[in-house]
Amino acid sequence: MRTTTISIITLAVLLGGSVQAQPTPSKITVGIYAPTVEFGTATARLAYVQALAAAIAGNTKLEVEGQSYANLAALRAANVDFAIIDGPCYAAAPAGKLLASAVIGGATTRAWALFSGAGADMKSLRGSKLAFIQSGCNDAGFVDNAMFDSDVDPNFFGARLGKADLTAAVAEVASYKNAQAVVAPTSASKGLTKIFDTGSVPNPAFVDLSGKLAAPMVEKVAAAVIAYGGGGAIAAWSKPAREIYTALAGRLGRNPKLPILVAPEPVRMDSRDVLVDPPTLKDAASVSIRHHFVRSAERMD
């Protein structure tokens, strides 16, 4: 009976292990959608993700394909296994497991600002055209709330020109003159006039989207990405920094401004300040006691 019980337990463990085991696919795909990174051309963007895919293949011994996508919807429809997702997009919808954060300019975030090619102050831009990167990841919330801190009326600019990537958005102001202002990283200003700083924005995230691979293999992928130093628009990768995406997500909502009520300072008064001593009380005077009696006209017996 004991032998039978042990056999049943062993069989259950073996069956359970076979059900939970994840077969390693012979091929995985890494996609990229990062319009806020200044690759310059679509060819350069594709070359970068293919080089990163080769580094992952060397560490995992799997066949790894790199693909570039024109928008986030197309990347998700392709059912890629891993993806480089633009920072604002990952902040707006953090899908998948974060494995690494891109390093650009020595940090995982970049300073952004509002730049102009037609005026030196905000007042001069009223009614002009604003160029921005149209990622489809809550663009209005990113521009109006995260960048302008809900301080600029949405109708302040006469029109908005959404462009496919950072290079095209800046070119609308710096080269083509179709727009007079653009929101962009300070490193991509191209000689434009900075109107004001708009805050920091996280760099792209490297994410496990499919969850197909077993944990040890996912760790090998993450290690290959973090160790990759191919240079280019994305100089390197660091360990995942989830807090930078969470911080941006908190700025995407409208931030209504309320008047600040300042508590008045307490006023302390001396009782002597409200009591007035009549000056006559200080004058000494005497009254004859005879004034308190009245003499009658006739004496009464």
C-alpha positions, 0 to 999 in steps of 0.5 A: 500500500505504501509503494502504491501511494508513493507511485501515485504521488510521483506520477502526480508530480511528473504529470504536474511538471509536464503540464507546467513546463513551458516549451522553448520556441525555436524562434522569437521576435523583438519589435521596436516602436520608439518615435521619441528616439532620434534614430533619424531614419527608419532604416537606422531604427530597423538596423538597431533592433536587428543588432540587438536581436543578434546579441540576444541570439548569442546569449540564448542560442535561439533564433531571434528576429528584429522588426520595426513598426510604424505604430504601437497597434501594429506591434501588438497585432504582430504578437511579438515576444519582446518589444522596445516600447516608447517611454510615454506609451509604456507609461500610458499603458504598462503592458508586459514585464519590464526588463530594462530601461534605455539609456540616452545621454547617460540617463534613463530620462531626458529633459524636454522643453517647448521650442520655437522657431518664430518667437522668444516668448509664449505670448508671441506663439498665441494662435500659431501651430504646434508640432508634436509626436503623434504616438497614439498613446494619450497624446493630448494628456502628454502634451497638455498635462505632462508637458504643459502642466495643465497651465496652457489652454488647449485652444492657445495654439491655432492648430496642432500638427502630429508627426510620426517621430521626433525627427519629423516633428522638429523638422516641421519647425526648424526646416519646413516652417510649417509649425512655429513651436514643438515639444521635444527633448532638449538634445534635439532642439536643432538651434531653436529657441527654448521657451520653457522647460516642460519636465523629464520624460522616460526613455523606452522600455524593453518589455516581455510581452508574450510571456512564452519563455520560461523564467531562466530564458527570460533572464538570459534575454534581459541580461543580453539587453542590459549588456548590449552597448551597440551605441547609436540613438540608444546608447545602452540599457540599464536595469528596469526603472519602473518608477520613471514610467509611474511618475510620468503616468501620474502627470498624464491626468489634468492638474486643475489649479486651485487658489491657494488660501493662506492662513492669516497670521494671528494678531495679538493685542494688548488690552491696554491698546483698546482701553482709553484712559479719559484724561479728566481722570488724571485731574485732581479736584475737590468739592466743598462739603457745603454743596451737599446741603440745602438751607431752607427759607424758614427755620422750622421749630 
